[in-house]
Amino acid sequence: MGMLLDRFDRVIGLAIAMFLAGGGYFSLFLVENPLGSAMYFSAVLVGMGEISANLASLTLIGAEAPEKGRGAVIGLFSLCGAIGILMIAKVGGILSGTYGSISPFMLVACANAVVLLLALMVYFISRKDRAN
């Protein structure tokens, strides 16, 4: 992912990372036997997606944060990430108890899909603005 982030627009890198992460979490829905061989593929995809999402988001925030306050921006970004993890854990636990054990993973897959769509919107709007 590091090589992709160096070669492509950072927002497109984030979109690719969200696609990988969302696809990985959604693939867990398709696994019938968590002890079967299909689970290895899904686990690798989730792992690749998660590390890609972390790298892409940190690369984007590092590139866009003003130089003078970069540490504060990255610190607040990390705090918001921690709050997000707590919220996903709480809501995912409620969903798991109500709808089944796959629902927290589907929640994260949907969240990744939303960020993917927002990243594409930002990319195309900013590209359109640069062309004018």
N, C-alpha and C positions, 0 to 999 in steps of 0.2 A: 504494500500500500504506500510505503514511503516513496518509492520510485514514481508511482502514479501521481502522488500529490506534488512532486517536483515538476512533473511534465504538464499537468492539466490545471485548469482553474480550480481553486480551492473549494468552491461551491459545488462544482461537478464532482470533485473527489468526495465531498460529503454525501452527495446523492448516491454515488456508487457504493459507499460504505453503508448507507441506510438500506439500499437494495439488498446487499449481502446479508446484513443483520436481519432485516425483515424476512427475507427468504429463508434464512436459517431457522428463525423462530416458527415460521409457518410450516416448515418441513417437519417440525416436531408433531404437528397435527396429523400428518400423513403416516407417521410411524405407528404400526399396529402393535408391535411387540418391543417394549423398551429394552429387552435383553437381546434382541435380534441384531443382525448385521446392518440393517438399515439405520439403526441408531448411531453407528459410527459416522456415517456420512452426515447425518443431521448435527451431531455434536461438533464435527469439524467445521461445518458451515456456520454454526452458531459462534464458535470460537473465532473463526476468521472474521465474521461480521462484527462481533463485539470489539475485537482489537482494532479493526479498521475504523469503526465508528469512533472509538476513543482517539486514535491517531488523527483522523480527519477533523474531528471537532477541535482538538487542541491546536492543530496546524492552522485551521481557519481563524480561531480566536487569537492566536499569536500573530497572525498576519494582519488582522484588522484592528487589534487593540492599539491605541496610541502609545508611542514609545515611552512617554513620560509616566503614564499610569499603567503600564502593561502588567506589572505584578498584581496590582489591585484588581484589575479586570479579570485576570486569570484566577485569582483567589475567589472572587465572587462567582465566576463561572463554575469553579469546583464546588463551592457551597451549594449553588443551585443544582448541580449534579447529584450531590448527596441528598438534598431534599427530594429530588425526583426519585431516587432509589427508595427512599423511605415511603413515598407516596405509592409507588408501584408495588412495594411489598404489602402495604396496607390494603390497597384496592385489589391487588392480585389475590390476597388471602380471602377477602370477602367473596370475590368471584369464584375462587376455587371451592369454597364451601357451598356456594349456591349452584354453580353450573358445571363443576367438575374440574379435575386436576389439569386439564390442558388450557383452561381459560386464562390463567396468568400469562402464559406464553403467547396466546393470541392477542392479549392486551398489548404486550410489548411489540408484537409484529405489527399491529395497527398503529402504535405510536411511531414506529420506524417508518411506516408507509406515509403517515402525515408529515413527518420531517422530510422525507423524500420529495413529496409533492411541494412542500414549502421551499425546499432548496431549488427545485426546478423552476418554480415561479420566480424566485429571487434572481436566478441566473438569467432567465429569458427577459425579465423586466430590465435588469441592469444592462444586458446586451443591447436591448432596444434603445435604452437611454444613451448608451455609448455611441450608437450608430447615428443619433440625431445631433 
